Amino acid sequence: MANVKKDRLIKKEIKRLTELFKNLEENKKSAVEGLIQEAAFMRVTLAELKEDINTKGPIDEMEQGVYTILRASPSVTTYNSMIQRYTTVMKEILNLFPKKEAPCIDDDGFESFVMDR
């Protein structure tokens, strides 16, 4: 993925996330700004890694002198690490929102369980 294209996708994601959080309290908006930038970068990079994994596969053959070994693709390793960090960043962003006082009528308890963690 070309850097220009990646930068454009990151800016698009920043815009999308910023729009989602436009009603956030002003003091929290400044705190969320950096997290949004990091989350946007990670989301675009995760898509890039996913594309690489889908194209090349999850297993990589690495030469070790006269023989080769199979190992997890570096893209898989990076993806697995980054998806955990992305989830953490998004959780931090979502925690800046006030928790709902009354559960939704259709709430089966799962969303409440996840959001209270």
Number of C-alpha atoms within 10 A of each C-alpha: 10 7 8 9 10 15 14 13 17 21 16 14 19 20 15 13 17 17 10 10 19 10 10 15 12 9 8 13 17 11 12 20 16 12 17 22 17 17 23 22 19 20 18 19 20 19 12 16 20 17 14 16 18 10 9 12 14 16 14 17 11 13 10 8 6 5 7 11 9 10 12 13 18 14 21 18 13 13 20 13 11 17 15 10 15 19 14 13 18 14 14 13 20 14 13 15 13 9 12 9 6 6 12 11 6 6 9 10 10 9 11 14 9 9 12 9 7
